[in-house]
Amino acid sequence: MTSETFPHDCARPLIALFVCSLGCGSAHAADTKLVCLLEDSVTHAQRVMEVVFNERAQYVTVNGKTAIADISNTRITFRVELSAGAPLDFAVDRASGAINILSTNSSAKTKLIYTGQCKATDPS
């Protein structure tokens, strides 16, 4: 069976888990919202962050900032500058929902700043 026999949003099985469970063919079917519970790697303070991604267009939106993303069947990776001069690298494992957020300083040293867990929710 080829992908032409399925609606565009349901062409791949993993997409069915994230997109079609939210309503295949709906106006928002291309967008998937993840709600992520994050923990600061130093202070262990917790916060919630929403990540909306569009697999077909290969972009994500976090805190009102949109960025190009590399979205595969297994991972979502992207870089977003949430505050002036502080780009953050995000990596979400699609199977487990695990998220890591890293910061790279001016001397190219990478530091894990948040870890957490994401869950797909209705994007509306």
Secondary structure, 3 states (H helix, E strand, C coil): CCHHHCCHHHCCHHHHHHCHHHCCCCCCCCEEEEEEEEEECCCCCEEEEEEEEECCCCEEEECCEEEEEEECCCEEEEEEEEECCEEEEEEEECCCCEEEEEEECCCCCEEEEEEEEEEEECCC
